[in-house]
Amino acid sequence: MAVASAAPGSIFRKQLLFCLLVLILSCDACRKISLQVPSHLQAETLVGKVNPKECFQSASLILSSDPDFRILEDGSIYTTHDLILSSARKSFYISLSDDQRQEQKEIEIVLDVRGKKVPKKRHTKDPVLKRSKRRWAPIPCSLMENSLGPFPQHVQQVQSDAAQNYTIFYSISGPGVDKEPFNLFYIDKDTGDIFCTRSIDREQYEQFPLYAYATTADGYAPEYPLPLLFKVEDDNDNAPYFENKVTIFSVPENCRTGTSVGQVTAIDHDEPDTLHTRLKYKILQQIPDHPKHFSIHPDTGVITTTTPLLDREKCDTYQLIMEVRDMGGQPFGLFNTGTITISLEDENDNSPYFTETSYFTEVEENRIDVEILRMAVHDQDLPNTPHSKAIYKILQGNENGNFKISTDPNTNEAVLCVVKPLNYEVHREVVLQIGVLNEAQFAKAANSKAPTMCTTTVTVKIKDSDEGPECQPPVKVLQSTDGLPVGKELQGYKALDPETRSSEGLRYKKIGDEDNWFEINEHTGDLRTIKVLDRESKFVKHDQYNVSVVAMDAAGRSCTGTLVVLLEDNNDHPPQIDKEVTICQHAKDYAVLEPVDADGPENGPPFEFFLDDSANKLWNLETKDGKTAILHQRQILDYNYYTVPIIIKDRHGLDAKHMLTVRVCDCTTPSDCKMNIKNVRDFKPSNVILGRWAILAMVLGSALLLCILFTCFCVTAKRTVKKCFPDVAQQNLIVSNTEGPGEEVMEANIRLPTQTSNICDTSMSGGTLGGQGVKTQQSFEMVKGGYTLDSSKGGGHQTLESVKGAGQDTGRYTYTDWHSFTQPRLGEKVYLCGQDEEHKHSEDYVRSYNYEGKGSVAGSVGCCSDRQEEEGLEFLDHLEPKFRTLAKTCVKK
């Protein structure tokens, strides 16, 4: 479809052909319409348009049978959501209802998917209407804003090439047609001419996107919908205006030339980046207008200063009448005006000054904390700011600190007060010089000089008054020796009458004496000791003892003074140490001694340490740096308490002997030591008073111990045990002709005692060995002639051959021979093991026996060997209780 003129030919012939085509297709106008669409349709996509008036002049209800599509009143068909058409053709129906005529008709809509050919004719009797692709292109077009007409105004013409073969009807839709603003455009359905009905405001509608449609009389769409874009050309119909109605800027006074004050902005609703919105700024007027202080950049709207002479004290606010004009500032451009307010910020460029050059006042002597004068100042800077708040200083005349000056925060006045008594007899008049400055630092202006402090003089006259005694100086230092005895007199505190300059008629009274060392003479103020002065007293601080004294005249007026007694140190205290120390063997084997001397440093360290002769055997004392000593053990001592006599001397030889208790403990820190006191060597415990519950516990414990001992004695006395040896054949020995020992021998069947306690009363004699289930005649192969024994009874040297007897086969031995030889030796070894001090098992202990074979050259077999000890077998009469378990197993059942 394109812009085209009417084809040449007879108009009559064309009208006749059109009438015939309408007559032929009128029967199908309300039946079927074919539309070509792509396979993928997005939501709210215009598919095509039908003309409901072909069926009903006024259709009251238009509905779609397919929910994927919706129909507008003008017949436009839109998708309701995204669709993908898989088949080559899709159809649905549009229902039309006429309530007045009570009729209803349906229009079939056939969607032909583009790219999928369907060999089906539109009409079997009219092959001329077969659909074919035609040229259909948009033509650029623009409209002038605020056009004056005449209206309707021709905008553009659209035309389809399909009009050469079909009778085409044209229609449009979109904003300005069937959307806001309605009825702005319409199209001649026969010619395709598009008209505009009224003027357009570009600021409201910049462009109009429309769609044009070309359909045949029966609703067939030979062309796709044609998108049309009508752009509205801008007209300079909007004047620029300032963004803010009230604009306020601020700038410091005395600022430099070219200081930026602020930037103004304006808005123009015409088309951006055109001459219609190219703005220029200008200052029309400054109020006050002299001198000119400000300028503006015509393009950016930035306001700057043109002079450094802005003075807030002369004028604190300026107003600028501004103009903004479009069209690049040309005279025919549209413009607007606005007002800009510029406030000057205060700077401390004015020094304060007193309203008077000198002041006079008077005050009575001895008055304190009294206001005597107020002075006002003037400052041109902004009130109630650090630029105008005053700070006053006394420059001269207050060397004794009698006066204080401050600022009244409400009035900014100077307030002069007396804070220390004035004495008429010393000074009759005082002249003060006072200066004033601001809280803020002075800001030097370009047109001002360096600041100078404004000063004034104040003359203070002192009035005389009858006053009481004076205690001058308030603190008097008096030196005395340490240990001053009772009854010694010291010079006391002296007060004076300021009128007579003497102390006659004054009475003294002591009001402060913590340890009551002194008594005071009421008339002279002298002190007398009533206790021995002790520098090491807890009431003495830094060698000083304070006594407070009050002096009164006849009228009852008084003053108070302090007498400081400075005590000179005397070497009267020997060094002292702690009474007890702990040595933890697991941490360190020494103790650190740190003496303390109550005397001063000149009578204290370095110290000398000495050990008494009785302690030198166990202890060693080493001096460190003259202040500490280290006590070492000469050997590792038992865990116990020890008393160590130590002598300590100070630098002047004053000594003291200390009995130091040293606790040697099994611990890592002294606090972990829980050692009980027993077998204390040279330890003398302090007197301890036992309570009644402790005494009762001791009595009951003693009674219980006696009962236990008595019971043990009775049981031991009545018990008899037969002496025997274990049934070795039954308990330990098995027949073995192999190289390895028996399993029973490997186990500890013979349980040996580790320590002796009581004596077994029953003698043990050798008997016939035998046991249940054991063959006593079984012979054992033994090593021949390998063991000897020096018998304490026989006095001879015995071997296994001698026990067996001469003339017999010494290569093999019976069980009886083995028993006779080994039984006394085993008992002897058990006894020796029990006699060991540490009660440890002998290294030569009972071990597994391996048969080495007949005629073996192996030596001793562990504890079975003959060590040739001299002891006899009397030990069997004194077996301990722990051996009873073994003895019981020896008793023949």
KAGI-V114657 format. One record per run of one state. SS is the DSSP state (2 for helix, 1 for strand, 0 for the rest). FROM is the first residue (numbers start at 1). TO is the last residue. Records with the same first field share a line. If there is no record, write none. Layout:
# KAGI-V114657
SS: FROM-TO ; FROM-TO
This chain:
# KAGI-V114657
0: 1-10 ; 29-31 ; 38-39 ; 42-45 ; 50-51 ; 55-60 ; 65-68 ; 72-75 ; 80-82 ; 85-88 ; 99-102 ; 114-126 ; 130-140 ; 145-152 ; 158-160 ; 165-168 ; 176-178 ; 180-184 ; 188-192 ; 197-206 ; 216-225 ; 234-240 ; 243-246 ; 253-259 ; 264-265 ; 268-274 ; 278-279 ; 288-293 ; 297-301 ; 306-316 ; 326-326 ; 330-334 ; 346-352 ; 355-357 ; 365-369 ; 376-376 ; 379-389 ; 397-402 ; 408-413 ; 419-428 ; 439-453 ; 464-468 ; 471-474 ; 482-488 ; 491-495 ; 498-501 ; 503-506 ; 513-517 ; 521-526 ; 530-540 ; 542-543 ; 553-557 ; 569-575 ; 577-579 ; 585-589 ; 595-595 ; 597-600 ; 604-607 ; 612-612 ; 616-618 ; 625-627 ; 634-639 ; 650-654 ; 666-669 ; 673-680 ; 682-691 ; 719-722 ; 724-727 ; 732-742 ; 747-763 ; 765-779 ; 781-787 ; 791-796 ; 805-812 ; 814-814 ; 835-861 ; 865-873 ; 878-880 ; 891-893
2: 11-28 ; 52-54 ; 127-129 ; 161-164 ; 275-277 ; 327-329 ; 601-603 ; 613-615 ; 670-672 ; 692-718 ; 728-731 ; 743-746 ; 800-804 ; 815-834 ; 862-864 ; 874-877 ; 881-890
1: 32-37 ; 40-41 ; 46-49 ; 61-64 ; 69-71 ; 76-79 ; 83-84 ; 89-98 ; 103-113 ; 141-144 ; 153-157 ; 169-175 ; 179-179 ; 185-187 ; 193-196 ; 207-215 ; 226-233 ; 241-242 ; 247-252 ; 260-263 ; 266-267 ; 280-287 ; 294-296 ; 302-305 ; 317-325 ; 335-345 ; 353-354 ; 358-364 ; 370-375 ; 377-378 ; 390-396 ; 403-407 ; 414-418 ; 429-438 ; 454-463 ; 469-470 ; 475-481 ; 489-490 ; 496-497 ; 502-502 ; 507-512 ; 518-520 ; 527-529 ; 541-541 ; 544-552 ; 558-568 ; 576-576 ; 580-584 ; 590-594 ; 596-596 ; 608-611 ; 619-624 ; 628-633 ; 640-649 ; 655-665 ; 681-681 ; 723-723 ; 764-764 ; 780-780 ; 788-790 ; 797-799 ; 813-813
